[in-house]
Amino acid sequence: MKTKTISIYNIHELDERAQEKAHSDYLNNGFEYFWLDEWRDSLGKFCDLFGVSVVDWELRTDRRGDSYIKTDAEQANFRGIKAKDIIKKAPFYAYAVDEIMFQAFKQYAARHGDIKGAFQDAIDEALIWALNDMEYQESFEYFLEMAEENEWEYLEDGSSAWRCAA
């Protein structure tokens, strides 16, 4: 039997290059947007208010222009709907994007009086909000905070020490 001793470091004990490697590994080995399920639920519930479904979506921080939300919304979904009736239902899920969508809807409807346009503006704002939030979660600053708060451990080169721990 062999016994080997390894040194384990927290993120702030690593040099800059090792921190960058740890961040890169964090992004490339299973990074997921933490609030994706809540975002999708809120988006779906907002669409439900109009009898609309989300049929497809994509969130891409690497190519923001390729991100989208597609719905099956048609003009018929908005006939007879008054902005005040929708606004009375806000917020419904208590997730940050709810307030973003309802504020966008309210402001657009007040300025233009167009319910379908207000709906689309709210959906567009939900997309922008999610992309901004994802970008923050991918940032080096956020990574450092998470590594410290969760007491993640690393080898000297920035590799995760979890594989070495027993």
N, C-alpha and C positions, 0 to 999 in steps of 0.2 A: 504494500500500500504506500502511496505517496501522499504527502501533505504539501499543499501549496498555499502560500499566503498572497492574497491580493489586497490592494489598497482600494478603498471605496471613497468616493468624493461626492459632496453635494454640488449643485450647479455653480455656486459662487466660488468654490475652491478650484474650479477648472480654469485653464487659460482661455483666451478668446477663441482660438481655433477649435478647441475641444467643445466649447459652448456652442459654436456654430455647427459642429458635427452633430451634437446632441439635438439641436433644433431641427436640423435637416432630417435626422432619423425620425423625430417626432412627426414631421410633416409627411414623410414618405412611407411610414410603416403603420398604416391604419388610421391616420387622422380622419376624424369625422366631425362635422359641425355638430356641436353638443346640443343645440336647440332645434335640430331639424324636425323632430316629431311634433314639438309644440308649435313651430312655425307652420307646418303643414296642417295641423288641426285648426289653428286660428284662421288660416287662409280658407280652408274648407267650410268652416262655420260662417265666415263672412259671406262666402259665395252662396251658401244655403239660404241666406236671407232673401236672395233674389231667385231662388230655384235654379241656380247655376252650379255646374260641377267643374272642378279642375280636371282637365283631360290629360295634361302633360306639363312638365316643368323641368327646368335644369338650372342649377346654380353652379357657376364657374367663376372663381376669382381669378384664375389664370387668364381667362379670355372673357371678361365681363360682357362683351357684346354678344356672346353666344348664349348668355343666360336668358331665360324666358319663363313666362307662365302662360299657358294656353287654357282657355275655358271654352265651354260650349254656349256662352252667352249670345243671345239674340235679342233684337229689339223687343220682342214679345215679353221677355223676362222683366222688362222695366216699365211696361205700361201700367198706369194707375198707381205706381209707387210714389209716395211723397218722401222727400228727404227727411222730414221731421220724424216720420214713422221708423225709419231705419236708425236715425240718431238716438231715438229713445231706447233702442235695444243695446246700446253700447255701454261699456264693454261687456263681452260675454264670456271671455275665457281668462281674463286677468293675466295675459301674457303681453309683453311690451309691444309686439307688432299690432295687437288689437287697437291700441290707442293711435298708433301711426295710421292704420287704415281708416279708422273712423274720423280722425282729424282731416285727412286728405279728402275723404268723401264729403264731409261737411263743408270744407272750404271751397272745393270745386263746385258743389251743388249751389252754394250761396253766390258764387261769382257768375256761374254760367246757367244755372237752372236745368242742367242736363244730367239726369240720373244715370244714364248709361255711361256718359263721360266721367261722372264722379266715381262710379264703380270702377272703371278702367284705371282712373288716376289712383284710386286706393290700392288696386292690385299692383300697379307699377311701383308705388311707394313701398309695398310689402317686399317686392323683389329687391329694390335698392337697399332697404333696411337689412335684409338677410345677407346680401353680399357684403355690406359694410361690417356687419357683425362677424361674418365668416373671416373677412380679412383681418379683423382684430384678433380673432382666435388663432390665426395663422402667424401672427406677428411674433417677432423675437421677444418683445416686451411682455406679451401675454405668456409666452412659453416660459420665460424666466419666473414670472409670478407663480405659474402652475407648478413648475418644478420645485420651487421653494415651499409653497403651501402644502404640496403632497409629499414632500420629502423624498423626491425621486433621487436615486443614487446612480452614480456613473463610475466607469473606469477612467483612468487618466486621459485616455484619448477621446472621451466623450461618448463612448459606447454605453449603452444601458447596462447597469450591473445586475439587473434582475435575473439574467440568465446564469449568473455566477453564484447567486445567493442560494443558500440551502435552508 
